[in-house]
Amino acid sequence: QLQLVESGGGLVQPGGSLRLSCAASGATFDDYVIAWFRQSPGKEREGVSCIKRSGQSSIYANSLKGRFTIARDNANSTVFLQMNDLEPEDTGVYYCAAGRRLFIGCSLSSGSMYYWGKGTQVTVSA
C-alpha cells in the first residue's frame, strides 16, 4: 500500500521560502497523481497543487498567485513543493496525498484522494 511522508516544514519569515518534500514507498510511484493540501487552524483543508503521473502537467489553487511550484522525481519517488514569497496566511499543516491508482486526472478536492501523509507544519511569522 502506498505510504507518504512529508518533510521540509518549519518556521520562516514573511517573504521567505521553503521546499517541502513528499517521499513515497510501498507502491509504484508513477501510478499515482500526487497533490498537496493545507489546513490552517479553524479552516477547512484546501487543495494547493496537484501534479499528474508523468510530471508534465500540474494545477494550482488560484489564491497562490504563482508563488508555489510543484515537481516530481519519479526515479526517487518524491514530490516537491517549492514555496516562495511566503505570507502569514500560508501558515498551516501541509499534507501530501495521492489519488486512486492509475487515475489520470488531477484534482484539488480532498475527496478525490485515497492516501494521505501525516503532514508537516509550516509557520510564516516575523
Residue pairs with C-beta under 8 A, 6 or more apart in sequence:
1 26
1 27
1 115
2 24
2 25
2 26
2 27
2 32
2 98
2 101
2 115
3 24
3 25
3 26
3 115
4 22
4 23
4 24
4 96
4 97
4 98
4 115
4 116
4 117
5 22
5 23
5 24
5 25
5 96
5 117
5 118
6 20
6 21
6 22
6 94
6 95
6 96
6 117
6 118
6 119
6 120
7 20
7 21
7 23
7 120
8 18
8 19
8 20
8 21
8 120
9 18
9 20
9 94
9 120
9 121
9 122
9 123
10 18
10 121
10 122
10 123
11 123
11 124
11 125
12 18
12 86
12 122
12 123
12 124
13 124
13 125
13 126
14 86
14 87
14 88
14 124
14 125
14 126
15 85
15 86
16 86
16 124
17 82
17 83
17 84
17 85
17 86
18 83
18 86
18 122
19 80
19 81
19 82
19 83
20 36
20 80
20 81
20 83
20 94
20 96
20 120
20 122
21 78
21 79
21 80
22 34
22 36
22 78
22 79
22 80
22 81
22 96
22 117
23 77
23 78
24 32
24 34
24 77
24 78
24 79
24 98
25 77
27 101
29 74
29 77
30 53
30 54
30 74
31 53
31 101
31 102
32 53
32 98
32 99
32 101
32 103
32 115
33 50
33 51
33 52
33 53
33 98
33 99
33 103
33 104
33 105
33 106
33 107
34 50
34 51
34 72
34 79
34 96
34 97
34 98
34 99
35 47
35 48
35 49
35 50
35 51
35 96
35 97
35 98
35 99
35 106
35 107
35 108
35 113
36 47
36 48
36 49
36 50
36 70
36 79
36 81
36 94
36 95
36 96
36 97
37 45
37 46
37 47
37 48
37 94
37 95
37 97
37 108
37 110
37 113
38 45
38 46
38 48
38 90
38 92
38 93
38 94
38 95
38 122
39 45
39 46
39 92
39 93
39 95
39 119
40 89
40 91
40 92
41 92
43 92
45 95
45 110
46 61
46 108
47 61
47 107
47 108
47 109
47 110
48 60
48 61
48 64
48 68
48 81
48 94
48 108
49 58
49 59
49 60
49 61
49 64
49 68
49 70
49 81
49 108
50 58
50 59
50 70
50 106
50 107
50 108
51 57
51 58
51 70
51 71
51 72
51 79
51 106
52 58
52 104
52 105
52 106
53 104
54 74
55 71
55 72
55 74
57 106
58 70
58 106
59 106
59 108
60 66
60 68
60 70
61 108
67 83
67 84
67 85
67 86
68 81
68 82
68 83
68 84
69 81
69 82
69 84
70 79
70 80
70 81
70 82
71 79
71 80
71 82
72 78
72 79
72 80
73 79
73 80
79 96
81 94
83 90
83 122
86 122
86 124
87 124
88 124
88 125
89 124
90 122
90 124
91 122
91 123
91 124
91 125
92 121
92 122
93 119
93 120
93 121
93 122
94 119
94 120
94 121
94 122
95 116
95 117
95 118
95 119
96 116
96 117
97 110
97 113
97 114
97 115
97 116
97 117
98 113
98 114
98 115
99 105
99 106
99 107
99 112
99 113
99 114
100 112
100 114
101 114
107 113
